Amino acid sequence: MSDTGVPARRSAVYLLDEILDEGRLMSELLGAGVLDKLPVEDRARAARLALDTLRGLERADRILQKHLKKYPPSTVRNALRVGTIELCQGAAAHGVVNAMVELVSRHNRYSHLKGLTNAVLRKVAADGPETWNTLRVPRLPKWLRVPLVQAWGPEAMAAMEAVHFAGAPLDLTAKADASAVAAATGGIVLPSGSVRIKEAGQVSTMPGFEAGDWWVQDAAAALPVQVLAPQPGEKILDLCAAPGGKTMQLAARGAHVTAVDDSAGRMARVKDNLTRTGLKAQLIVQDARVTAGEYDAILLDAPCSATGTIRRHPDLPHAKDGSEFSALIELQEQFIDHAWSLLKPGGRMVFCTCSLLPDEGEVQVDEALLRHSDMQVDKAALDVPGVDAAWRTVEGGLRLRPDYWSGLGGMDGFYIACLRKAPA
Ligand SMILES: C[S@@+](CC[C@H](N)C(=O)[O-])C[C@H]1O[C@@H](n2cnc3c(N)ncnc32)[C@H](O)[C@@H]1O
């Protein structure tokens, strides 16, 4: 990292400007290379500062509110937010204040606000850290909170917000032996067989990464393949496959996998992942709605709101406003119907989304059952290790929420159902 910490902090402020004002996602910004010019440590620091600021945004704003008569332009406001988060996390006051004052003073439009930056952050340094823990756990923005409270109730919502605020541990899926991966990486084996690491460093330097012994995958995201229960030699279609976590799980169990995704860029990551792990699958870049063939089993991990992944992606509720969701729900319906036409009689299809919205899970399955007289929900398929009976839903699926396993560090929100086609 640079001595002053200014370049990393400036980049964190830039990320916040783009996320909060332009509605861009962190993944999109990192994919576009906005941090690529920074040294590696500065890149990690900038991303961490931006993510921490987004998680604690409501608290930072409450602390800053006391010291601001009116809001400064958003770049300066975001610099104050980053500074507040650092101060409340216990960083040395002089380092944070000096760096933020320097950052603002070098700004070509807002250099006149360096005095305000200095004065406000000094006040935050004096009272912010002790105020921090007296403030409520940050809430989701209303556009998302309202439908989630309606779906799961206020207590569950508060529990999910507590997990979002805490952030997420690192979960790994072992190619073969979870106990060996846990021993090598200092993790624990979760009830479902994933390996969880509380304090992870840089992933690519961890033991077993180069050898391809494991890949990063949230414990909840690893469950759909367990529910599908692939058998060696089965012909399995993995629809919407990139970046390939589930493709690798299917291939590791000896299935003949055809992986389809319409993003060439994301499919390149599937290829890299397969190469690193020494696993095989046929990769096809195409729209899932034109895929052809006949398959013993299908995994449909449909594109969705990704509202189940907020503890890892705290930018999402700030960058989005829900306006894209009805188009996604419509797309999911089309994917289900087309995928169903590719399934052999007697075959099974797992439909899943990393969403907390029933419209992208429970409701999709209810409606698919009405459209397809040869479709049934296979409830027995949910009998896999680590799955709690309380997570089962009325229509026969599995509802996973971030507040489940909260003592172990939570899990991503997911919906999973196994749909069985009538025999010929
Ligand atoms: C939830 S992600 C899949 C995650 C993946 N199954 C895994 O486990 O790593 C959804 C994927 O759907 C893909 N997608 C979106 N629209 C698509 C379409 N029309 N046809 C095929 N893939 C599509 C996206 O590129 C994205 O990679």
PDBQT file of the ligand as one rigid body, heavy atoms in Angstrom, charges set to zero:
ROOT
HETATM    1  C1  LIG A 501     -26.742 -16.974 -11.026  1.00  0.00    +0.000 C 
HETATM    2  S1  LIG A 501     -25.587 -16.848 -12.312  1.00  0.00    +0.000 S 
HETATM    3  C2  LIG A 501     -25.102 -18.531 -12.493  1.00  0.00    +0.000 C 
HETATM    4  C3  LIG A 501     -24.124 -19.013 -11.460  1.00  0.00    +0.000 C 
HETATM    5  C4  LIG A 501     -23.553 -20.383 -11.817  1.00  0.00    +0.000 C 
HETATM    6  N1  LIG A 501     -24.575 -21.380 -12.014  1.00  0.00    +0.000 N 
HETATM    7  C5  LIG A 501     -22.568 -20.906 -10.785  1.00  0.00    +0.000 C 
HETATM    8  O1  LIG A 501     -22.926 -21.726  -9.963  1.00  0.00    +0.000 OA
HETATM    9  O2  LIG A 501     -21.402 -20.479 -10.809  1.00  0.00    +0.000 OA
HETATM   10  C6  LIG A 501     -26.645 -16.633 -13.701  1.00  0.00    +0.000 C 
HETATM   11  C7  LIG A 501     -25.965 -16.732 -15.053  1.00  0.00    +0.000 C 
HETATM   12  O3  LIG A 501     -27.000 -16.647 -16.040  1.00  0.00    +0.000 OA
HETATM   13  C8  LIG A 501     -26.387 -16.154 -17.214  1.00  0.00    +0.000 C 
HETATM   14  N2  LIG A 501     -27.458 -15.726 -18.142  1.00  0.00    +0.000 N 
HETATM   15  C9  LIG A 501     -28.214 -14.607 -18.080  1.00  0.00    +0.000 A 
HETATM   16  N3  LIG A 501     -29.078 -14.588 -19.116  1.00  0.00    +0.000 NA
HETATM   17  C10 LIG A 501     -28.857 -15.717 -19.830  1.00  0.00    +0.000 A 
HETATM   18  C11 LIG A 501     -29.428 -16.256 -21.017  1.00  0.00    +0.000 A 
HETATM   19  N4  LIG A 501     -30.406 -15.632 -21.660  1.00  0.00    +0.000 N 
HETATM   20  N5  LIG A 501     -28.960 -17.441 -21.464  1.00  0.00    +0.000 NA
HETATM   21  C12 LIG A 501     -27.944 -18.068 -20.829  1.00  0.00    +0.000 A 
HETATM   22  N6  LIG A 501     -27.361 -17.599 -19.704  1.00  0.00    +0.000 NA
HETATM   23  C13 LIG A 501     -27.815 -16.440 -19.225  1.00  0.00    +0.000 A 
HETATM   24  C14 LIG A 501     -25.479 -15.056 -16.709  1.00  0.00    +0.000 C 
HETATM   25  O4  LIG A 501     -24.450 -14.760 -17.637  1.00  0.00    +0.000 OA
HETATM   26  C15 LIG A 501     -24.956 -15.651 -15.392  1.00  0.00    +0.000 C 
HETATM   27  O5  LIG A 501     -23.692 -16.228 -15.605  1.00  0.00    +0.000 OA
ENDROOT
TORSDOF 0
